[in-house]
Amino acid sequence: MRVAMIGSGYVGLVSGACFADFGHEVCCVDVDPAKIAALQAGRMPIYEPGLAELVAKNVREGRLTFTTALAEPVACADAVFIAVGTPSRRGDGHADLSYVHQAARDIAAALRGYTVVVTKSTVPVGTGDEVERIIREARPDARFDVASNPEFLREGAAIADFKRPDRIVIGAESEPAVDVMTALYRPLYLNQAPLLVTSRRTAELTKYAANAFLATKITFINEIADLCERVGANVQDVARGIGLDNRIGSKFLHAGPGYGGSCFPKDTLALIKTAQDYAAPIRLVETVASVNEQRKRAMGRKVIAACGGSVRGKRIAILGLTFKPNTDDMRDAPSLSVIGALQDGGAEIRAYDPEGMEAAKALLSGVGYAGDPYACAEGADALVIVTEWDMFRALDLTRLKSLLKAPVIVDLRNVYRPDDMKQNGFQYHSIGRPDGLDWSNYQSIAAE
Ligand SMILES: NC(=O)c1ccc[n+]([C@@H]2O[C@H](COP(=O)([O-])OP(=O)(O)OC[C@H]3O[C@@H](n4cnc5c(N)ncnc54)[C@H](O)[C@@H]3O)[C@@H](O)[C@H]2O)c1
């Protein structure tokens, strides 16, 4: 089958490369000429493990191409995917659909023959109706259907997620559209990936419901972690104790600095807005979003407390900037709030991240960057682990201690064991595990 992928970012590029790898003929389109030029020259515009090899293989074998000119690939395509961004709209938190609507207008002008236009972007309920209306108005003669096919891949494991999904959700209401979509995903459902065919609105809502549920799970264990710290319990044991119950499940029960990234923050907000507009407010998710927002900055206060109540004039080393490991994505990363709170408290920040420093430079000011974790730690009054990159899991603790000005480590990802760290002479603070942190300090610091 022939596929045009409109938008070649984290989702479009991975989906396009994977569809090509299934044997389809794929053209990835983007409005960003620098991105397309990089891809045509064999350079990846993003960091995603395994992507460079997958793209190179499919380009070599003639199934994957890149262009800024949408008309021809759309005219030839059986399916045109819209995989453009849907960020939060400034001011009100609704999903900004301007990129999706623009893509629909561009596609409309180029359609030829029967085509399924598929929204892969995460879009609010009813967006498929609007995309259909835009195309129909521009091209009353066109033969097309609009389907919804939300994407569930995770950055950092995107290729495996796309190729071995827990499920594929297809919101399509005509037989030809369902036929095209099932043909596209045939290689996957032969491998027994469940394929759910639903109404378009159901598919659109399923994506938001999934993300809101996962965000709720994370926030739940984060609040339990706070309680663990107060009562002297261990959140990792609590998580295991509840997670072994199949009705709960063990995934997404890792306490940390709060969720970030390109999806959960904006998708929870967009769902909240949709629900309010339809007079069916989801108060649980409203609370989750607000608890999480406050938590990220509170992690800065936790570091200040670990430094004895003040970071003014102190140097803080930050390990990990991206919102999670194995990506260069800095969108809504907790590190941004943690660093902001520390800078407001008068700290000097030096940071290291294996892949995220380029993107971070555009979002942070006044931060120094180091070439490796040890250079980052040198002379610092405290070291904070914000993202659990594998390379931070087995640091040379003796070397680290000799480099730090004070042996203070705040581990916001529970990478290390409190006993080991104590034995190595560190004042070690983590999440949801008793560590003797002075709570009067934590609570009284008004950094903002
Ligand atoms: N990133 C993820 O992990 C993830 C996972 C599941 C779903 N999603 C959803 O997928 C969508 C895309 O997310 P992303 O992270 O890939 O975004 P992204 O910002 O990385 O990529 C979007 C791309 O679309 C391009 N674009 C914008 N308008 C265009 C147009 N009219 N024509 C062609 N290209 C255009 C942009 O230049 C950009 O390269 C969002 O709705 C997001 O919520 C993302």
The ligand as an SDF file (V2000), in Angstrom:
LIG
                    3D

 44 48  0  0  0  0  0  0  0  0999 V2000
    5.7160   12.0130   20.9600 N   0  0  0  0  0  0  0  0  0  0  0  0
    5.0500   10.9690   21.4210 C   0  0  0  0  0  0  0  0  0  0  0  0
    5.5690   10.1470   22.1900 O   0  0  0  0  0  0  0  0  0  0  0  0
    3.6170   10.7330   21.0110 C   0  0  0  0  0  0  0  0  0  0  0  0
    3.0020    9.4960   21.2880 C   0  0  0  0  0  0  0  0  0  0  0  0
    1.6890    9.3000   20.8840 C   0  0  0  0  0  0  0  0  0  0  0  0
    0.9940   10.3240   20.2460 C   0  0  0  0  0  0  0  0  0  0  0  0
    1.6140   11.5160   20.0010 N   0  0  0  0  0  0  0  0  0  0  0  0
    0.8470   12.5620   19.2910 C   0  0  0  0  0  0  0  0  0  0  0  0
    1.3070   12.6030   17.9410 O   0  0  0  0  0  0  0  0  0  0  0  0
    1.2610   13.9340   17.4410 C   0  0  0  0  0  0  0  0  0  0  0  0
    2.6400   14.3330   16.9250 C   0  0  0  0  0  0  0  0  0  0  0  0
    3.5370   14.3500   18.0310 O   0  0  0  0  0  0  0  0  0  0  0  0
    5.1200   14.4310   17.8240 P   0  0  0  0  0  0  0  0  0  0  0  0
    5.7360   14.2330   19.1580 O   0  0  0  0  0  0  0  0  0  0  0  0
    5.5080   13.5520   16.7060 O   0  0  0  0  0  0  0  0  0  0  0  0
    5.2610   15.9680   17.3780 O   0  0  0  0  0  0  0  0  0  0  0  0
    6.5190   16.6600   16.6870 P   0  0  0  0  0  0  0  0  0  0  0  0
    6.4310   18.0960   17.0510 O   0  0  0  0  0  0  0  0  0  0  0  0
    7.7610   15.9000   16.9750 O   0  0  0  0  0  0  0  0  0  0  0  0
    6.2390   16.4870   15.1120 O   0  0  0  0  0  0  0  0  0  0  0  0
    5.2460   17.1630   14.4140 C   0  0  0  0  0  0  0  0  0  0  0  0
    5.8020   17.5010   13.0280 C   0  0  0  0  0  0  0  0  0  0  0  0
    4.7490   17.9720   12.2020 O   0  0  0  0  0  0  0  0  0  0  0  0
    5.2830   18.9560   11.3420 C   0  0  0  0  0  0  0  0  0  0  0  0
    4.1760   19.7270   10.7710 N   0  0  0  0  0  0  0  0  0  0  0  0
    3.3770   20.6490   11.3690 C   0  0  0  0  0  0  0  0  0  0  0  0
    2.4450   21.0880   10.5050 N   0  0  0  0  0  0  0  0  0  0  0  0
    2.6230   20.4240    9.3590 C   0  0  0  0  0  0  0  0  0  0  0  0
    1.9590   20.4260    8.0800 C   0  0  0  0  0  0  0  0  0  0  0  0
    0.8830   21.2140    7.8310 N   0  0  0  0  0  0  0  0  0  0  0  0
    2.4250   19.6190    7.1060 N   0  0  0  0  0  0  0  0  0  0  0  0
    3.4970   18.8280    7.3310 C   0  0  0  0  0  0  0  0  0  0  0  0
    4.1600   18.7740    8.5040 N   0  0  0  0  0  0  0  0  0  0  0  0
    3.7310   19.5660    9.5020 C   0  0  0  0  0  0  0  0  0  0  0  0
    6.2310   19.7290   12.2260 C   0  0  0  0  0  0  0  0  0  0  0  0
    7.1810   20.4630   11.4790 O   0  0  0  0  0  0  0  0  0  0  0  0
    6.8680   18.5940   13.0410 C   0  0  0  0  0  0  0  0  0  0  0  0
    8.0340   18.1130   12.4140 O   0  0  0  0  0  0  0  0  0  0  0  0
    0.7420   14.7880   18.5890 C   0  0  0  0  0  0  0  0  0  0  0  0
   -0.6440   14.9330   18.4660 O   0  0  0  0  0  0  0  0  0  0  0  0
    1.0770   13.9580   19.8070 C   0  0  0  0  0  0  0  0  0  0  0  0
    0.2120   14.2310   20.8810 O   0  0  0  0  0  0  0  0  0  0  0  0
    2.9030   11.7370   20.3620 C   0  0  0  0  0  0  0  0  0  0  0  0
  1  2  1  0
  2  3  2  0
  2  4  1  0
  4  5  1  0
  4 44  2  0
  5  6  2  0
  6  7  1  0
  7  8  2  0
  8  9  1  0
  8 44  1  0
  9 10  1  0
  9 42  1  0
 10 11  1  0
 11 12  1  0
 11 40  1  0
 12 13  1  0
 13 14  1  0
 14 15  2  0
 14 16  1  0
 14 17  1  0
 17 18  1  0
 18 19  2  0
 18 20  1  0
 18 21  1  0
 21 22  1  0
 22 23  1  0
 23 24  1  0
 23 38  1  0
 24 25  1  0
 25 26  1  0
 25 36  1  0
 26 27  1  0
 26 35  1  0
 27 28  2  0
 28 29  1  0
 29 30  1  0
 29 35  2  0
 30 31  1  0
 30 32  2  0
 32 33  1  0
 33 34  2  0
 34 35  1  0
 36 37  1  0
 36 38  1  0
 38 39  1  0
 40 41  1  0
 40 42  1  0
 42 43  1  0
M  CHG  2   8   1  16  -1
M  END
$$$$
